[in-house]
Amino acid sequence: MRLTKKDMISTIGQCFGILMAYYDIRQQYDYLQATFDILRDQNTSLLDTIKEIDKLYASADAEGWDSFSDIEKRFDKLLDTLPDDIWII
């Protein structure tokens, strides 16, 4: 088959349009995936911090909340590292 110059340019334009749409979707997917990875990592570290706070709270409660103990100092330090929006929940 023989295409005219106009038909070839039109077909090439359609191919480039499809290719650009594919790259755009791929870029948006990669960006969304990276955002989810960041959020998942932040939530995981936050949950680990909360679990550590729970353990330290139980230890400090068992010892009687001595204000000079290392457990209470670590407990206070971990409480200070929590973001402010955690306290809303």
ABEGO torsion letter per residue (X at the ends): XBBBAAAAAAAAAAAAAAAAAAAAAAAAAAAAAAAAAAAAAAAAAAAAAAAAAAAAAAAAAAAGGBAABAAAAAAAAAAAABBAAAAAX
